[in-house]
């Protein structure tokens, strides 16, 4: 299913190109609570040369969506069934799709479609594939997360890159911050969105944006002040990595990052993106080849 990657499409899609190095998705059994932690049973679910990245657990927890290079320099959306341990290709188009995400109605998969002319916009597919429809005319969208069924927060490529709120009904675009990192997520149990504030080159922060008060507050500095990648567990604990090490930070109880595990025993020396399933029993990490 994989890879001969054509390096540069356009300078304006730098972050997309930057992400297109060889990678695989590893899946682990996982548990983290006040009394227990374990990570075990590692398996490479995309074990082949090339780009497999941007894992997203479906809300019912039965599958992982991800983006994969098809062997001809084009990226499509795949679905890995956790029960059958099988994969299915959902898109097969002349364009490239990135960042598959289940929409709030749970009937569609939103994604970034990168066209051959450099257009890079937000679209959605029916959840089992078929014909996509455009969600917004905002161009140069790099990454996104849904706040609700009418509002999408997006990383917009530019000079500088920005974090913007796309209001789908009114078609308005509202700037939230400059110099965000690539990871945008809803904060569990809140109406807020988190992002990495990279304004200070020496010290990056995972910060929270509150759309009601329109305020931004730092939560914690990133691990070793350099990682753009993190995720939230369903009960509101941050996970992030540096090299082979996995860290956690609980805003309710912790004052700093706490090392949970070193994954070198699994042959992992560097990982980036992280995702946790809805009941926090599985963790997917993206491992550099």
C-alpha positions as CSV (number, residue, x, y, z in Angstrom):
1,X,0.0,0.0,0.0
2,X,3.0,2.2,0.4
3,X,5.4,4.6,-0.6
4,X,7.4,6.4,-3.0
5,X,7.1,9.9,-1.6
6,X,7.6,13.0,-3.8
7,X,9.3,15.5,-1.6
8,X,8.0,18.9,-2.2
9,X,4.6,20.0,-3.5
10,X,4.8,23.7,-2.8
11,X,6.6,25.8,-0.2
12,X,3.2,26.9,1.1
13,X,2.5,23.3,2.3
14,X,5.7,23.1,4.3
15,X,4.1,21.4,7.3
16,X,2.4,18.8,5.2
17,X,5.7,18.0,3.4
18,X,7.5,18.0,6.7
19,X,5.2,15.3,8.1
20,X,5.8,13.0,5.1
21,X,8.8,11.0,6.4
22,X,8.7,7.3,6.9
23,X,6.5,6.3,9.9
24,X,4.4,3.5,11.3
25,X,1.6,3.3,13.8
26,X,2.2,1.1,16.9
27,X,-0.7,0.0,19.1
28,X,-0.3,-0.8,22.8
29,X,-2.6,-2.0,25.6
30,X,-2.7,0.9,28.0
31,X,-4.0,1.8,31.5
32,X,-3.4,5.0,33.5
33,X,-5.2,5.8,36.7
34,X,-4.3,6.9,40.2
35,X,-3.3,3.4,41.3
36,X,-2.2,1.7,38.1
37,X,-0.2,2.3,34.9
38,X,0.9,-0.1,32.3
39,X,1.8,-0.1,28.6
40,X,2.2,-3.5,27.0
41,X,1.6,-5.8,24.0
42,X,3.1,-3.6,21.3
43,X,2.2,-4.3,17.7
44,X,3.0,-2.5,14.5
45,X,-0.4,-2.2,12.8
46,X,1.0,-0.6,9.6
47,X,4.1,-2.6,9.2
48,X,5.5,-1.6,5.8
49,X,7.9,1.0,4.4
50,X,6.5,4.5,4.0
51,X,4.2,7.1,5.6
52,X,1.5,5.9,8.0
53,X,0.4,8.7,10.3
54,X,-2.3,10.8,12.0
55,X,-4.1,8.1,13.9
56,X,-7.7,8.9,15.1
57,X,-9.8,6.4,17.1
58,X,-13.4,6.3,16.0
59,X,-15.9,7.3,18.7
60,X,-17.2,3.8,19.2
61,X,-13.7,2.5,19.7
62,X,-13.8,-0.2,17.0
63,X,-11.3,1.3,14.5
64,X,-8.4,3.7,13.9
65,X,-8.5,6.1,10.9
66,X,-5.1,7.1,9.5
67,X,-3.4,8.7,6.5
68,X,-1.1,6.5,4.4
69,X,1.0,7.0,1.3
70,X,-0.3,4.8,-1.5
71,X,3.1,4.1,-3.2
72,X,2.8,6.9,-5.8
73,X,3.4,10.0,-3.7
74,X,-0.3,10.3,-2.8
75,X,-1.9,10.0,0.6
76,X,-5.3,8.4,1.3
77,X,-7.4,7.6,4.3
78,X,-7.3,4.0,5.7
79,X,-9.3,2.4,8.4
80,X,-7.9,-0.3,10.7
81,X,-10.5,-2.6,12.3
82,X,-9.3,-3.4,15.8
83,X,-11.4,-6.6,16.2
84,X,-10.4,-8.2,12.9
85,X,-7.0,-6.6,12.8
86,X,-7.5,-5.8,9.1
87,X,-7.3,-2.6,7.1
88,X,-9.5,-1.0,4.5
89,X,-8.8,1.8,2.1
90,X,-11.5,4.4,2.3
91,X,-10.3,6.9,-0.4
92,X,-8.6,6.5,-3.7
93,X,-8.4,9.9,-5.4
94,X,-6.1,12.0,-7.5
95,X,-5.6,14.3,-4.5
96,X,-4.1,13.6,-1.1
97,X,-6.1,13.4,2.1
98,X,-4.7,14.1,5.6
99,X,-5.9,14.3,9.2
100,X,-9.0,12.0,9.1
101,X,-11.3,13.0,11.9
102,X,-14.8,11.8,12.7
103,X,-17.3,14.7,12.6
104,X,-19.6,15.6,15.5
105,X,-22.6,13.9,13.8
106,X,-20.5,10.7,13.6
107,X,-21.7,10.2,10.0
108,X,-18.7,11.7,8.2
109,X,-14.9,11.8,8.2
110,X,-13.5,15.3,7.8
111,X,-10.0,15.7,6.4
112,X,-7.7,18.0,4.6
113,X,-7.6,17.5,0.8
114,X,-4.4,18.7,-0.8
115,X,-5.0,19.2,-4.5
116,X,-2.3,19.1,-7.2
117,X,-2.5,22.9,-7.7
118,X,-1.7,23.4,-4.0
119,X,-5.2,24.1,-2.8
120,X,-5.5,22.7,0.8
121,X,-9.0,22.9,2.2
122,X,-11.3,21.1,4.7
123,X,-13.7,18.5,3.2
124,X,-15.8,15.6,4.5
125,X,-16.5,12.1,3.3
126,X,-19.4,9.8,4.3
127,X,-18.0,7.6,7.0
128,X,-17.6,4.6,4.6
129,X,-16.0,6.6,1.8
130,X,-17.8,7.7,-1.5
131,X,-18.0,11.3,-2.7
132,X,-16.7,14.2,-0.6
133,X,-18.2,17.6,0.0
134,X,-16.4,20.8,0.8
135,X,-16.9,22.1,4.3
136,X,-15.1,25.5,3.9
137,X,-13.5,27.7,1.3
138,X,-10.7,28.6,3.8
139,X,-7.4,27.7,2.1
140,X,-4.1,26.5,3.4
141,X,-5.6,24.4,6.2
142,X,-3.0,22.2,7.8
143,X,-4.7,20.5,10.7
144,X,-8.1,20.8,12.4
145,X,-10.3,19.8,15.4
146,X,-14.0,20.1,15.9
147,X,-15.4,22.1,18.8
148,X,-19.0,21.4,17.9
149,X,-21.0,20.8,14.8
150,X,-20.7,24.4,13.6
151,X,-17.1,25.4,14.7
152,X,-13.8,24.0,13.5
153,X,-10.4,25.1,14.9
154,X,-7.8,25.0,12.2
155,X,-4.0,25.5,11.8
156,X,-3.7,27.8,8.8
157,X,-0.4,27.9,6.9
158,X,1.0,31.4,6.5
159,X,3.6,33.9,7.6
160,X,3.2,33.3,10.5
161,X,1.0,30.2,10.8
162,X,-2.1,30.9,12.8
163,X,-4.8,29.1,14.8
164,X,-8.2,30.2,13.5
165,X,-11.9,29.4,14.3
166,X,-13.8,28.5,11.1
167,X,-17.5,29.2,11.7
168,X,-19.2,27.0,9.1
169,X,-22.7,28.5,9.2
170,X,-21.6,32.1,8.8
171,X,-18.5,31.3,6.8
172,X,-16.5,33.6,9.2
173,X,-12.8,33.1,10.0
174,X,-11.6,34.3,13.4
175,X,-8.0,34.4,14.4
176,X,-7.2,33.0,17.8
177,X,-3.4,32.9,18.0
178,X,-0.2,33.0,16.0
179,X,2.6,30.4,15.8
180,X,0.6,27.4,17.0
181,X,1.9,23.8,16.9
182,X,0.4,21.1,14.8
183,X,-1.6,19.4,17.5
184,X,-5.1,20.8,18.1
185,X,-7.5,19.0,20.5
186,X,-10.6,19.5,22.5
187,X,-9.9,19.5,26.3
188,X,-12.1,16.7,27.8
189,X,-15.0,17.9,29.8
190,X,-14.7,21.5,28.7
191,X,-15.7,23.8,25.8
192,X,-12.0,24.6,25.3
193,X,-9.4,23.8,22.7
194,X,-5.7,23.2,23.4
195,X,-2.8,23.9,21.2
196,X,1.0,24.4,21.5
197,X,1.9,28.1,21.7
198,X,5.3,28.4,20.0
199,X,5.5,32.2,20.2
200,X,8.5,32.0,22.5
201,X,11.2,30.0,20.7
202,X,12.9,29.1,24.0
203,X,9.8,27.9,25.9
204,X,6.7,26.4,24.3
205,X,3.5,25.9,26.2
206,X,0.4,23.7,25.8
207,X,-2.3,26.3,26.2
208,X,-6.1,26.4,26.4
209,X,-8.3,28.7,24.4
210,X,-11.8,29.5,25.9
211,X,-14.1,30.7,23.2
212,X,-16.6,32.0,25.7
213,X,-14.1,34.4,27.4
214,X,-11.9,34.5,24.3
215,X,-8.9,34.0,26.6
216,X,-5.8,31.9,26.3
217,X,-4.2,30.4,29.4
218,X,-1.0,28.2,29.6
219,X,-1.5,24.7,31.0
220,X,2.1,23.4,31.0
221,X,5.3,23.9,29.1
222,X,5.9,21.2,26.5
223,X,8.1,18.2,27.3
224,X,11.7,19.6,27.2
225,X,10.2,22.7,25.5
226,X,10.3,21.1,22.1
227,X,7.5,18.7,21.4
228,X,4.5,19.7,19.3
229,X,2.8,16.4,19.9
230,X,0.5,15.5,22.8
231,X,-2.9,14.0,23.5
232,X,-5.6,14.0,26.2
233,X,-6.9,10.9,27.9
234,X,-10.7,10.9,28.3
235,X,-10.4,11.9,32.0
236,X,-8.2,14.9,31.2
237,X,-4.6,13.8,31.6
238,X,-2.0,15.0,29.1
239,X,0.4,12.6,27.4
240,X,3.4,13.6,25.4
241,X,6.8,12.2,24.4
242,X,10.4,13.0,23.8
243,X,12.5,10.5,21.9
244,X,11.6,7.1,23.3
245,X,10.1,8.4,26.6
246,X,6.4,8.8,27.4
247,X,5.3,11.4,29.9
248,X,2.1,12.4,31.6
249,X,0.8,15.6,33.2
250,X,-2.5,15.7,35.2
251,X,-3.5,19.4,35.5
252,X,-5.4,18.5,38.7
253,X,-2.6,16.9,40.6
254,X,0.8,17.3,38.9
255,X,3.2,20.2,39.0
256,X,5.4,19.0,36.1
257,X,5.7,16.2,33.6
258,X,6.2,12.7,35.0
259,X,7.9,10.0,33.0
260,X,5.8,6.9,32.6
261,X,7.8,4.6,30.3
262,X,10.8,4.3,28.1
263,X,9.9,2.5,24.9
264,X,13.4,1.5,23.8
265,X,12.7,-2.1,24.8
266,X,10.2,-2.2,21.9
267,X,12.9,-0.9,19.5
268,X,11.4,2.6,19.5
269,X,13.8,5.5,19.6
270,X,11.6,8.3,18.5
271,X,7.8,8.8,18.3
272,X,5.6,11.8,17.6
273,X,1.8,11.7,17.4
274,X,-0.2,10.0,20.1
275,X,-3.9,9.0,20.3
276,X,-5.9,7.2,23.0
277,X,-9.1,5.3,22.5
278,X,-12.4,6.3,24.1
279,X,-12.1,4.0,27.1
280,X,-8.4,4.7,27.6
281,X,-7.5,1.0,27.1
282,X,-5.4,1.5,24.0
283,X,-2.8,4.0,22.9
284,X,-1.5,4.5,19.4
285,X,1.8,6.2,18.7
286,X,3.5,7.2,15.5
287,X,7.0,5.8,15.3
288,X,9.7,7.2,12.9
289,X,11.2,4.6,10.6
